[in-house]
Structure formats: structure tokens, C-alpha cells
Amino acid sequence: MSLTDEELERLADVVRLQPTKNSELGERWGLESGSDVHSYLENHLSDHYYRDDDSLIRATSEAAELTGVDPGVEDDGEEGGVPDRIRVPELHSQVFAVLAGPDERSESVVSVLGKLRERFDVDPDVGDVRRALQSLRRKNVVEVEYRTVPTFRLAVGRDAVDVEVSE
């Protein structure tokens, strides 16, 4: 089944905005009600989205590949540019908050873990912190510098990106 240009664009919205709600998509698409959004999704994009345990709308991994859009990243369309907004899990948001800034010396995963423990009183697994850093790197808001071990710092100022915690 091949998608029309409109369906592809709306599917890209689902990928960008996920996790999202009917109301958010309805506002974006100019639809009157949540039931209109639900009908559109079921009639046009049923193979490309699902609802999670909290009934939030998410795109399938195939949808992200089909659209070429990074999940949870809203940007101005500039290839390789800094996104305007990212939607990330809480740990990723916390990593973004404590990570060395763009003009500071990059730091190791263990250093970031120590800052997370100190500032947020959390104790995530070091692998989860590494995955959060790599996810933020793929979103173009963190850069890696290879020294003895990979080290990280923000690629942009904290105020350049609106970070939303996904549910």
C-alpha cells in the first residue's frame, strides 16, 4: 500500500510528535475533533501507528524509516541542523540538563552519571546514561569527542532547544 503525499506528511507528524494525542494531531492537521483524528489514523495510517499503554499515539519503526523523520524531533527542516524541540524520556532530559555546555570540556559517561546522582538524586544504570547520550547525539544536540574514552558535551546552548519529557 503506497501512501499519498498528504498521508506521508501526516505520518511524519506522528513520528515527530510522538508520543502524542488526538488533540495535538487535530490541531496540527486542522481537524475538528479527536474522533476525526482517530478516523483518519484508522482509515489512512492504520499499519503505521499504534497506541501505547497510556493510549498515546506512537509511530511504528517502519513509519520512521518510511518518512525519514527522527522520532520526537521537531526542527525547521534544515538537514543536519539543530532541532527546535525534542521529546525525550525523563532521563534524557536530565542528561541534557547536567551535561557540559558547548564551550566546556567534554565529559565521560561516568562523569555525567555522577552529576545525575548529585543533582536529581537518581541512580540510573551506566548503560542507560550512555544510551541517553547517544540518543541526544543522534538528535544533533550533543557532540562526542574521542579521547581515551568517548566524552560528550552539548552541541548547542541549553536555551536553543526546547526539551519536553515524553510520557
CORRA-V485982 format. One record per residue. D_FIRST is the distance of its C-alpha to the first C-alpha in whole Angstrom. Layout:
[[D_FIRST] [D_FIRST]]
This chain:
[[0] [4] [7] [10] [13] [14] [12] [12] [16] [16] [14] [17] [19] [18] [19] [22] [24] [23] [25] [24] [25] [24] [27] [26] [23] [24] [27] [25] [22] [25] [24] [27] [27] [25] [24] [22] [20] [20] [18] [16] [15] [14] [12] [10] [10] [11] [10] [11] [15] [18] [21] [24] [27] [29] [26] [25] [21] [20] [17] [16] [17] [13] [13] [16] [15] [12] [14] [18] [20] [22] [22] [25] [26] [27] [28] [29] [27] [29] [28] [30] [32] [33] [31] [32] [31] [30] [30] [31] [33] [36] [37] [36] [37] [41] [40] [39] [43] [45] [44] [46] [46] [45] [48] [49] [50] [47] [47] [46] [44] [47] [48] [45] [46] [49] [49] [46] [49] [51] [49] [47] [49] [46] [46] [42] [42] [42] [39] [37] [39] [38] [34] [35] [36] [34] [31] [33] [34] [30] [30] [33] [35] [37] [38] [40] [43] [44] [48] [49] [46] [43] [44] [42] [43] [41] [40] [40] [43] [42] [42] [39] [36] [36] [35] [34] [34] [31] [31]]
